[in-house]
């Protein structure tokens, strides 16, 4: 991982940051979409698949408002991925 972080100003006190690829195979990857604000960092972890056109596509999102109570989503992060976040 590069030590450089590219940020893109959105509005006062808020900037988005380039995605951080946490894990990747030939067909799938897990990325962290970080953002910075005046009180810290926030973001989301997204699982993606490579599309027929060669670009990365988000895997179908889950609408938690309609998810049955006994269901959930788990995205496992290996040691290398956790190190990239620290």
C-alpha positions as CSV (number, residue, x, y, z in Angstrom):
1,X,0.0,0.0,0.0
2,X,1.2,3.5,-0.8
3,X,1.9,5.9,2.0
4,X,0.2,8.7,-0.1
5,X,-3.5,9.5,0.5
6,X,-5.4,11.4,-2.1
7,X,-8.3,13.4,-0.8
8,X,-11.0,15.2,-2.9
9,X,-12.7,18.2,-1.3
10,X,-16.5,17.9,-1.4
11,X,-17.6,20.7,0.9
12,X,-16.4,22.5,4.0
13,X,-15.1,20.0,6.5
14,X,-15.7,17.0,4.3
15,X,-13.5,15.2,1.8
16,X,-13.6,11.8,0.1
17,X,-10.5,9.7,-0.1
18,X,-9.4,7.3,-2.8
19,X,-10.6,3.7,-2.3
20,X,-8.4,1.3,-0.4
21,X,-8.3,-2.2,-1.9
22,X,-8.3,-4.5,1.1
23,X,-8.4,-7.9,-0.7
24,X,-8.5,-8.9,-4.3
25,X,-8.6,-11.9,-6.6
26,X,-8.9,-12.1,-10.3
27,X,-12.7,-11.8,-10.1
28,X,-13.6,-10.2,-6.8
29,X,-12.3,-7.6,-4.4
30,X,-13.2,-5.9,-1.1
31,X,-12.6,-2.2,-0.9
32,X,-12.9,0.5,1.8
33,X,-14.6,3.7,0.6
34,X,-13.2,6.2,3.2
35,X,-14.3,9.8,3.8
36,X,-12.8,12.4,6.2
37,X,-14.8,15.0,8.2
38,X,-13.9,17.4,10.9
39,X,-14.3,14.8,13.7
40,X,-12.5,11.9,12.0
41,X,-12.9,9.2,9.3
42,X,-15.9,7.2,8.2
43,X,-16.5,4.9,5.3
44,X,-18.0,1.7,4.0
45,X,-16.7,-1.7,3.1
46,X,-17.9,-2.9,-0.3
47,X,-17.6,-6.3,-2.1
48,X,-17.1,-6.0,-5.8
49,X,-17.0,-8.3,-8.9
50,X,-15.4,-7.7,-12.2
51,X,-18.0,-7.0,-14.9
52,X,-18.0,-8.2,-18.5
53,X,-16.7,-4.8,-19.5
54,X,-13.7,-5.2,-17.2
55,X,-14.7,-2.6,-14.6
56,X,-15.5,-3.3,-10.9
57,X,-19.2,-3.5,-10.0
58,X,-20.6,-3.5,-6.5
59,X,-22.2,-6.8,-5.7
60,X,-26.0,-6.5,-5.1
61,X,-26.7,-4.4,-2.1
62,X,-28.8,-5.6,0.8
63,X,-31.6,-3.4,1.9
64,X,-31.5,-3.8,5.7
65,X,-34.9,-2.3,6.1
66,X,-36.5,-5.4,4.5
67,X,-34.0,-8.0,5.7
68,X,-35.6,-10.7,8.0
69,X,-34.6,-10.5,11.6
70,X,-32.6,-13.7,11.5
71,X,-30.4,-12.6,8.5
72,X,-27.4,-10.4,8.1
73,X,-24.3,-9.8,6.0
74,X,-20.7,-10.6,6.9
75,X,-17.6,-9.5,5.1
76,X,-14.5,-11.2,6.4
77,X,-11.3,-9.2,6.5
78,X,-8.0,-11.0,6.6
79,X,-4.9,-9.8,8.5
80,X,-3.5,-8.0,5.5
81,X,-6.8,-6.1,5.0
82,X,-6.9,-5.0,8.7
83,X,-3.3,-3.8,8.5
84,X,-4.2,-1.6,5.5
85,X,-6.9,0.0,7.7
86,X,-4.6,0.7,10.6
